[in-house]
Each structure stands twice: as C-alpha cells, then as structure tokens.
C-alpha cells in the first residue's frame, strides 16, 4: 500500500491510498480519483516528504493474484463500504432535483431529511455560496450491487 499526497485543480489537498503507483495512474485515467471536497477529477500527485526505504535481502517473489471482493476499494475494507452503502440507502434519492430540494430543506420550506441526488458544478457552487452544506458521494457508494 502506498500513500500519495494529492492536490486537485481547485487547490484542495488530500491523501490517497493505492496498491501501487501504477494503480494510482490506472484509477486516475479511469476518472476514479476525485477530490473528496469538490469532486474535481483533475487530481495530481504532489511532492511528499514521507519516504520509507527498506533493505531487501533478495527480490521477493511476485504476490499471487487474488480475487478482490466486489466492494474492495484500495485500502478500504469491504465491511466499511457496506456500512457506508447502508447509510446511503437510508437517504431519499431526489435525482436532478437535488439543488432545488436542498434549498427547500435549508430554507425550511420542506421537511428536514437526508437526501441525495445530482447537481452540476455550477449548482454545487451556488449551494455552497448560499451556505448549504452537502457532500459528494463517490460512485462506489451509489452504484447498485447484487
């Protein structure tokens, strides 16, 4: 497991845990690496002072590939993903009406409840400017599993 210091195009810094540098690049190309603050996918590694050097007596044999659970995310146990999905399932999916419904709840024009849905970057920025707090959910929590 390797930890990278990451920076999105909006200037938000955060850490990402990956199986390898190649895995980071694969996930970045697949647009899976996103800023947890603004959901920007323009994420770059930034220099890190965290360096760990170890001596190896001899090259290790490559690890045998094992099938990862369907819920596996680099460094996140499947049980944690399952619990987070359970929390998401207990929200109301308002779809594209998310910005409108978030405003109605914020201004007490609708009952307070947990909702989820979609918003454009412009809508998300406008909600933030109005003082409406929300979080972006990574796709691993919102896609259906069988």
C-alpha positions in Angstrom: 0.0 0.0 0.0 1.3 3.4 -0.9 0.0 6.8 0.3 0.2 9.8 -2.1 -0.3 13.4 -1.2 -2.8 14.7 -3.8 -3.9 18.1 -5.0 -7.0 18.9 -7.1 -7.1 21.8 -9.6 -9.1 23.8 -7.0 -6.2 23.6 -4.6 -7.7 21.1 -2.1 -5.0 18.8 -0.6 -5.8 15.2 0.5 -4.3 11.8 0.8 -5.0 8.8 -1.5 -4.1 5.2 -0.7 -3.2 2.9 -3.6 -1.8 -0.6 -4.1 0.9 0.9 -6.3 1.9 3.9 -8.4 0.6 2.1 -11.4 -2.7 1.5 -9.7 -3.0 5.3 -9.0 -2.4 6.0 -12.7 -5.0 3.4 -13.7 -7.6 4.9 -11.4 -6.7 8.4 -12.4 -7.1 7.5 -16.1 -10.5 5.9 -15.3 -11.6 9.1 -13.5 -11.9 7.3 -10.2 -9.6 9.6 -8.3 -11.6 12.6 -7.3 -11.3 15.4 -4.7 -13.4 14.5 -1.7 -14.2 18.2 -1.2 -15.2 19.4 -4.6 -15.4 16.1 -6.7 -12.8 17.5 -9.2 -11.2 14.7 -11.2 -8.2 16.9 -12.2 -6.0 15.4 -9.4 -2.3 15.4 -9.4 0.3 13.9 -7.0 2.3 16.5 -5.1 5.7 16.1 -3.7 5.8 14.3 -0.4 8.5 14.2 2.3 7.2 10.8 3.5 9.8 8.4 2.2 10.4 5.0 3.7 13.3 3.0 2.4 13.8 -0.7 3.4 16.5 -3.1 2.6 15.6 -6.4 1.0 17.9 -9.4 1.2 16.6 -10.7 -2.1 13.9 -9.8 -4.5 10.6 -11.0 -3.3 8.5 -13.3 -5.4 5.6 -11.5 -7.0 2.5 -11.9 -5.0 -0.2 -14.3 -6.2 -3.2 -12.5 -7.6 -6.2 -13.0 -5.5 -9.8 -12.0 -6.4 -10.7 -8.9 -4.5 -14.2 -8.7 -3.1 -16.6 -6.8 -5.4 -16.8 -4.0 -2.8 -13.0 -3.7 -2.4 -11.5 -0.3 -2.8 -7.8 0.2 -2.3 -7.2 0.3 1.4 -10.9 0.3 2.5 -12.3 -2.9 4.0 -15.5 -4.3 2.4 -17.3 -4.0 5.7 -16.7 -0.3 5.8 -18.0 0.1 2.2 -21.1 -2.0 3.1 -21.8 0.2 6.1 -21.5 3.4 4.1 -23.8 2.0 1.4 -26.3 1.2 4.1 -26.2 4.8 5.3 -26.7 6.0 1.6 -29.6 3.6 1.2 -31.3 5.4 4.1 -31.4 8.7 2.1 -34.0 9.8 -0.3 -32.8 9.9 -3.9 -34.2 13.2 -5.4 -32.2 12.8 -8.6 -31.7 16.0 -10.6 -34.0 17.9 -8.2 -31.2 17.9 -5.6 -30.3 21.6 -5.8 -33.9 22.6 -5.5 -34.8 20.2 -2.7 -31.6 21.1 -0.8 -32.7 24.7 -0.9 -36.2 23.9 0.2 -34.9 21.9 3.2 -32.3 24.6 4.0 -34.9 27.4 4.0 -37.4 25.2 5.9 -39.9 25.0 3.0 -39.7 21.2 3.1 -39.3 18.7 6.0 -35.7 18.1 7.1 -34.4 14.8 5.9 -31.3 13.1 4.3 -31.4 13.4 0.6 -29.0 12.5 -2.3 -29.0 13.3 -6.0 -27.1 15.1 -8.8 -26.0 18.6 -9.1 -23.9 20.4 -11.8 -20.7 22.0 -10.7 -22.4 25.4 -11.1 -25.4 24.3 -8.9 -23.0 22.9 -6.3 -21.0 26.1 -6.2 -24.3 28.1 -5.8 -25.4 25.9 -3.0 -22.0 26.4 -1.2 -22.3 30.2 -1.7 -25.8 30.1 -0.1 -24.3 28.3 2.9 -26.0 25.0 2.2 -23.8 22.1 3.4 -23.6 18.9 1.3 -21.0 16.3 0.4 -20.2 14.5 -2.9 -20.5 10.7 -2.7 -18.0 8.5 -4.6 -19.5 6.2 -7.2 -18.6 3.1 -5.2 -21.3 4.2 -2.6 -24.1 5.0 -5.1 -23.9 2.2 -7.6 -26.2 -0.8 -7.2 -24.7 -4.1 -6.2 -26.1 -7.5 -6.5 
